[in-house]
Amino acid sequence: MYGDYIKGLRLAKGLSLREFSRRIEEDPSNWSKIERGILPAPKEHSRLLVIATVLGIPEGSEEWNKLEDYASVDSATIPKYIMNDKEVLEVLPAFFRTVGSVRPTKEDIERIIDKLRED
């Protein structure tokens, strides 16, 4: 997911793998593995910021959010903005059970509905 996304952006900018890797100060072989999904995406904010800067993605933009989200998914972590939202964290277990085909309780469903109505 992340690798395909970044590769598409890189190619749209006309950057070769080697040139892109040079600009983000990454070994081309390792970066190729990231793009192919063999290695996980970087998750450090500073690394993502360097990558975004080379690709012309402003921090805080919709593209930046997508870049961060894809990196989180690829590295099997929950994004920080979710981890910082106590109310969302409370309903995550029910969400995970639902996605995993485990039937949530009535209370779980009501909490999710209440949270969705708030937003």
N, CA, C and O of each residue as an XYZ file, in Angstrom:
476
protein
N       0.830     -1.186      0.000
C       0.000      0.000      0.000
C       0.883      1.261      0.000
O       0.809      2.072     -0.923
N       1.713      1.418      1.038
C       2.574      2.594      1.137
C       3.558      2.638     -0.040
O       3.727      3.669     -0.690
N       4.199      1.496     -0.292
C       5.194      1.445     -1.356
C       4.622      1.806     -2.711
O       5.228      2.567     -3.465
N       3.451      1.259     -3.022
C       2.802      1.585     -4.302
C       2.445      3.069     -4.367
O       2.609      3.714     -5.403
N       1.960      3.592     -3.259
C       1.570      5.004     -3.203
C       2.777      5.914     -3.455
O       2.725      6.819     -4.287
N       3.855      5.656     -2.725
C       5.053      6.493     -2.868
C       5.661      6.330     -4.263
O       6.085      7.311     -4.874
N       5.704      5.114     -4.758
C       6.259      4.884     -6.086
C       5.470      5.669     -7.139
O       6.059      6.265     -8.041
N       4.149      5.670     -7.026
C       3.328      6.433     -7.961
C       3.622      7.921     -7.902
O       3.716      8.585     -8.934
N       3.767      8.442     -6.693
C       4.094      9.870     -6.537
C       5.488     10.171     -7.084
O       5.707     11.181     -7.754
N       6.415      9.279     -6.785
C       7.800      9.462     -7.250
C       7.853      9.486     -8.775
O       8.491     10.355     -9.369
N       7.183      8.531     -9.398
C       7.183      8.471    -10.866
C       6.465      9.674    -11.484
O       6.875     10.178    -12.530
N       5.396     10.127    -10.833
C       4.677     11.304    -11.325
C       5.563     12.549    -11.296
O       5.399     13.461    -12.107
N       6.504     12.574    -10.348
C       7.457     13.692    -10.263
C       8.641     13.499    -11.207
O       9.504     14.371    -11.309
N       8.683     12.360    -11.896
C       9.777     12.092    -12.816
C      11.080     11.737    -12.127
O      12.153     11.940    -12.694
N      11.006     11.211    -10.916
C      12.205     10.866    -10.162
C      12.509      9.374    -10.288
O      11.647      8.528    -10.050
N      13.731      9.075    -10.661
C      14.155      7.674    -10.682
C      14.296      7.194     -9.240
O      14.384      7.998     -8.313
N      14.315      5.903     -9.067
C      14.507      5.335     -7.740
C      15.827      5.808     -7.141
O      15.894      6.170     -5.967
N      16.858      5.799     -7.950
C      18.180      6.203     -7.467
C      18.206      7.685     -7.064
O      18.751      8.030     -6.015
N      17.622      8.556     -7.888
C      17.606      9.991     -7.573
C      16.756     10.273     -6.337
O      17.151     11.044     -5.463
N      15.602      9.650     -6.276
C      14.738      9.825     -5.105
C      15.463      9.373     -3.841
O      15.454     10.075     -2.830
N      16.089      8.199     -3.900
C      16.822      7.661     -2.747
C      17.943      8.606     -2.319
O      18.182      8.803     -1.127
N      18.624      9.183     -3.303
C      19.701     10.144     -2.987
C      19.133     11.334     -2.237
O      19.709     11.781     -1.245
N      17.995     11.854     -2.712
C      17.403     13.050     -2.094
C      16.885     12.795     -0.680
O      16.902     13.695      0.160
N      16.428     11.585     -0.419
C      15.929     11.292      0.934
C      16.986     10.613      1.798
O      16.721     10.201      2.928
N      18.204     10.506      1.231
C      19.350      9.917      1.930
C      19.049      8.491      2.399
O      19.206      8.146      3.570
N      18.615      7.690      1.444
C      18.277      6.289      1.701
C      19.014      5.430      0.686
O      19.211      5.848     -0.455
N      19.416      4.252      1.084
C      20.045      3.307      0.171
C      19.016      2.881     -0.877
O      17.921      2.453     -0.512
N      19.340      2.987     -2.180
C      18.372      2.627     -3.223
C      17.851      1.192     -3.108
O      16.677      0.927     -3.368
N      18.725      0.280     -2.720
C      18.303     -1.116     -2.573
C      17.257     -1.251     -1.470
O      16.257     -1.947     -1.639
N      17.488     -0.592     -0.357
C      16.512     -0.634      0.744
C      15.210      0.063      0.350
O      14.119     -0.406      0.674
N      15.345      1.192     -0.355
C      14.125      1.904     -0.742
C      13.307      1.078     -1.732
O      12.078      1.083     -1.678
N      13.972      0.383     -2.619
C      13.279     -0.495     -3.549
C      12.481     -1.559     -2.782
O      11.362     -1.904     -3.163
N      13.062     -2.061     -1.721
C      12.374     -3.066     -0.892
C      11.157     -2.467     -0.198
O      10.153     -3.154     -0.009
N      11.234     -1.206      0.181
C      10.079     -0.530      0.785
C       8.977     -0.387     -0.252
O       7.814     -0.679      0.028
N       9.335      0.056     -1.436
C       8.335      0.227     -2.494
C       7.690     -1.099     -2.891
O       6.531     -1.125     -3.305
N       8.426     -2.187     -2.767
C       7.878     -3.496     -3.119
C       7.197     -4.187     -1.943
O       6.685     -5.297     -2.087
N       7.189     -3.535     -0.775
C       6.520     -4.094      0.391
C       7.307     -5.163      1.118
O       6.753     -5.884      1.947
N       8.580     -5.275      0.822
C       9.429     -6.257      1.501
C       9.869     -5.715      2.860
O       9.904     -6.451      3.847
N      10.199     -4.441      2.903
C      10.532     -3.758      4.161
C       9.373     -2.839      4.526
O       8.696     -2.322      3.637
N       9.132     -2.625      5.825
C       8.040     -1.731      6.222
C       8.363     -0.268      5.937
O       9.523      0.127      5.820
N       7.318      0.505      5.831
C       7.461      1.948      5.624
C       8.095      2.589      6.852
O       7.934      2.098      7.969
N       8.815      3.683      6.641
C       9.308      4.409      7.813
C       8.128      4.965      8.592
O       7.123      5.358      7.999
N       8.238      5.002      9.898
C       7.130      5.537     10.691
C       7.503      6.800     11.460
O       6.638      7.461     12.036
N       8.788      7.132     11.468
C       9.221      8.331     12.180
C       8.760      9.581     11.430
O       8.901      9.680     10.211
N       8.220     10.505     12.164
C       7.715     11.744     11.581
C       8.789     12.452     10.762
O       8.520     12.952      9.670
N      10.003     12.491     11.295
C      11.081     13.198     10.590
C      11.386     12.564      9.235
O      11.650     13.277      8.267
N      11.353     11.238      9.154
C      11.601     10.555      7.877
C      10.463     10.817      6.894
O      10.694     11.078      5.713
N       9.231     10.744      7.398
C       8.079     11.004      6.530
C       8.107     12.433      6.014
O       7.723     12.696      4.874
N       8.561     13.352      6.850
C       8.635     14.751      6.447
C       9.661     14.953      5.324
O       9.413     15.718      4.392
N      10.802     14.277      5.408
C      11.814     14.366      4.349
C      11.238     13.833      3.036
O      11.396     14.450      1.983
N      10.573     12.689      3.112
C       9.974     12.081      1.918
C       8.921     13.003      1.327
O       8.885     13.222      0.116
N       8.063     13.543      2.188
C       7.006     14.446      1.727
C       7.593     15.703      1.086
O       7.080     16.182      0.075
N       8.641     16.225      1.659
C       9.269     17.432      1.124
C       9.803     17.177     -0.284
O       9.599     17.993     -1.183
N      10.479     16.059     -0.476
C      11.016     15.723     -1.801
C       9.878     15.557     -2.804
O      10.024     15.906     -3.975
N       8.754     15.028     -2.348
C       7.613     14.820     -3.249
C       6.713     16.051     -3.376
O       5.736     16.032     -4.125
N       7.041     17.116     -2.649
C       6.249     18.342     -2.731
C       4.922     18.257     -2.006
O       3.951     18.902     -2.401
N       4.876     17.460     -0.941
C       3.645     17.296     -0.163
C       3.749     18.146      1.096
O       4.610     17.891      1.937
N       2.889     19.152      1.244
C       2.954     19.996      2.444
C       2.433     19.251      3.672
O       1.423     18.550      3.610
N       3.136     19.416      4.773
C       2.703     18.803      6.029
C       1.309     19.330      6.393
O       1.042     20.529      6.305
N       0.441     18.425      6.797
C      -0.919     18.803      7.176
C      -1.921     18.755      6.040
O      -3.124     18.874      6.272
N      -1.444     18.581      4.811
C      -2.351     18.514      3.664
C      -3.035     17.152      3.614
O      -2.675     16.238      4.357
N      -4.011     17.028      2.746
C      -4.704     15.751      2.568
C      -3.726     14.675      2.102
O      -3.800     13.532      2.552
N      -2.809     15.037      1.201
C      -1.797     14.077      0.745
C      -0.872     13.664      1.887
O      -0.469     12.505      1.977
N      -0.538     14.619      2.759
C       0.299     14.307      3.931
C      -0.424     13.298      4.820
O       0.180     12.329      5.281
N      -1.705     13.523      5.059
C      -2.473     12.602      5.893
C      -2.482     11.199      5.286
O      -2.351     10.202      5.995
N      -2.636     11.140      3.976
C      -2.640      9.847      3.291
C      -1.279      9.171      3.442
O      -1.207      7.973      3.716
N      -0.206      9.931      3.266
C       1.140      9.394      3.415
C       1.344      8.830      4.818
O       1.870      7.728      4.974
N       0.934      9.575      5.830
C       1.061      9.108      7.218
C       0.211      7.869      7.479
O       0.671      6.915      8.107
N      -1.025      7.887      6.996
C      -1.915      6.749      7.211
C      -1.383      5.493      6.529
O      -1.388      4.419      7.131
N      -0.927      5.607      5.289
C      -0.380      4.446      4.590
C       0.861      3.912      5.307
O       1.051      2.700      5.406
N       1.699      4.815      5.803
C       2.891      4.379      6.537
C       2.491      3.645      7.815
O       3.117      2.648      8.176
N       1.459      4.126      8.497
C       0.985      3.452      9.713
C       0.447      2.066      9.402
O       0.779      1.094     10.080
N      -0.379      1.982      8.382
C      -0.947      0.684      8.000
C       0.177     -0.275      7.612
O       0.192     -1.432      8.034
N       1.106      0.212      6.814
C       2.188     -0.642      6.334
C       3.076     -1.137      7.470
O       3.592     -2.253      7.411
N       3.256     -0.324      8.494
C       4.100     -0.732      9.620
C       3.277     -1.328     10.763
O       3.792     -1.549     11.859
N       1.990     -1.586     10.497
C       1.092     -2.236     11.464
C       1.001     -1.470     12.785
O       1.054     -2.053     13.868
N       0.864     -0.147     12.665
C       0.686      0.679     13.857
C      -0.588      1.502     13.711
O      -1.067      1.735     12.601
N      -1.124      1.935     14.835
C      -2.306      2.785     14.829
C      -1.817      4.230     14.757
O      -0.950      4.626     15.537
N      -2.362      5.024     13.830
C      -1.906      6.416     13.698
C      -2.019      7.194     15.017
O      -2.925      6.960     15.816
N      -1.090      8.110     15.220
C      -1.036      8.887     16.466
C      -2.310      9.678     16.721
O      -2.745      9.795     17.867
N      -2.924     10.231     15.652
C      -4.126     11.028     15.879
C      -5.263     10.165     16.423
O      -6.151     10.675     17.105
N      -5.244      8.874     16.131
C      -6.245      7.976     16.712
C      -5.854      7.633     18.142
O      -6.700      7.622     19.036
N      -4.577      7.354     18.358
C      -4.108      7.024     19.700
C      -4.306      8.177     20.683
O      -4.418      7.951     21.888
N      -4.348      9.398     20.182
C      -4.522     10.562     21.039
C      -5.985     10.901     21.307
O      -6.269     11.802     22.096
N      -6.912     10.204     20.673
C      -8.340     10.469     20.845
C      -8.938      9.390     21.744
O      -9.207      8.275     21.297
N      -9.142      9.731     23.011
C      -9.602      8.772     24.016
C     -10.946      8.146     23.633
O     -11.149      6.948     23.830
N     -11.847      8.939     23.095
C     -13.169      8.425     22.739
C     -13.082      7.405     21.607
O     -13.771      6.385     21.632
N     -12.244      7.677     20.625
C     -12.074      6.728     19.520
C     -11.418      5.454     20.039
O     -11.806      4.352     19.651
N     -10.427      5.600     20.914
C      -9.754      4.422     21.475
C     -10.735      3.501     22.201
O     -10.589      2.280     22.168
N     -11.724      4.088     22.848
C     -12.699      3.287     23.591
C     -13.530      2.389     22.677
O     -13.951      1.309     23.091
N     -13.771      2.824     21.437
C     -14.599      2.018     20.533
C     -13.771      1.146     19.583
O     -14.330      0.339     18.840
N     -12.451      1.303     19.604
C     -11.620      0.506     18.706
C     -11.774     -1.003     18.908
O     -11.859     -1.729     17.918
N     -11.814     -1.503     20.136
C     -11.981     -2.952     20.281
C     -13.248     -3.473     19.588
O     -13.213     -4.524     18.947
N     -14.345     -2.757     19.711
C     -15.577     -3.182     19.044
C     -15.419     -3.100     17.528
O     -15.894     -3.969     16.797
N     -14.757     -2.064     17.072
C     -14.511     -1.926     15.636
C     -13.678     -3.104     15.118
O     -14.004     -3.704     14.093
N     -12.592     -3.427     15.844
C     -11.734     -4.533     15.424
C     -12.494     -5.854     15.411
O     -12.325     -6.663     14.499
N     -13.328     -6.070     16.421
C     -14.116     -7.309     16.449
C     -15.068     -7.359     15.268
O     -15.251     -8.411     14.656
N     -15.675     -6.224     14.946
C     -16.619     -6.170     13.827
C     -15.898     -6.456     12.508
O     -16.369     -7.256     11.699
N     -14.779     -5.814     12.302
C     -14.005     -6.037     11.083
C     -13.529     -7.490     11.015
O     -13.460     -8.079      9.936
N     -13.206     -8.053     12.161
C     -12.736     -9.435     12.221
C     -13.871    -10.446     12.240
O     -13.645    -11.618     12.544
N     -15.091    -10.016     11.920
C     -16.275    -10.880     11.837
C     -16.713    -11.452     13.184
O     -17.381    -12.486     13.228
N     -16.347    -10.799     14.269
C     -16.840    -11.193     15.581
C     -17.967    -10.243     15.929
O     -17.770     -9.028     15.964
N     -19.114    -10.771     16.181
C     -20.297     -9.946     16.414
C     -20.129     -9.069     17.664
O     -19.884     -9.584     18.755
N     -20.263     -7.740     17.503
C     -20.153     -6.848     18.667
C     -21.421     -6.927     19.517
O     -22.481     -7.342     19.049
N     -21.281     -6.522     20.763
C     -22.438     -6.484     21.649
C     -23.300     -5.280     21.299
O     -22.869     -4.384     20.573
N     -24.508     -5.269     21.816
C     -25.421     -4.147     21.588
C     -24.801     -2.852     22.124
O     -24.911     -1.797     21.501
N     -24.157     -2.947     23.276
C     -23.518     -1.771     23.879
C     -22.385     -1.253     22.997
O     -22.199     -0.044     22.860
N     -21.633     -2.175     22.401
C     -20.552     -1.769     21.490
C     -21.116     -0.977     20.315
O     -20.583      0.069     19.947
N     -22.186     -1.482     19.738
C     -22.813     -0.816     18.585
C     -23.338      0.557     18.982
O     -23.169      1.527     18.243
N     -23.966      0.640     20.134
C     -24.501      1.926     20.603
C     -23.380      2.934     20.817
O     -23.537      4.107     20.478
N     -22.250      2.501     21.373
C     -21.123      3.420     21.572
C     -20.567      3.910     20.244
O     -20.225      5.084     20.107
N     -20.476      3.023     19.276
C     -19.990      3.420     17.949
C     -20.954      4.421     17.315
O     -20.521      5.426     16.753
N     -22.244      4.155     17.401
C     -23.243      5.069     16.837
C     -23.180      6.420     17.518
O     -23.234      7.455     16.854
N     -23.065      6.422     18.838
C     -22.952      7.690     19.572
C     -21.714      8.470     19.144
O     -21.775      9.688     18.976
N     -20.591      7.776     18.967
C     -19.368      8.448     18.548
C     -19.510      9.018     17.136
O     -19.051     10.127     16.866
N     -20.134      8.272     16.250
C     -20.335      8.765     14.879
C     -21.260      9.973     14.843
O     -21.058     10.884     14.041
N     -22.258      9.988     15.692
C     -23.181     11.130     15.735
C     -22.506     12.397     16.227
O     -22.869     13.499     15.814
N     -21.521     12.246     17.111
C     -20.793     13.405     17.638
C     -20.005     14.112     16.554
O     -19.912     15.339     16.553
N     -19.443     13.358     15.639
C     -18.602     13.933     14.595
C     -19.456     14.397     13.478
O     -18.946     14.918     12.486
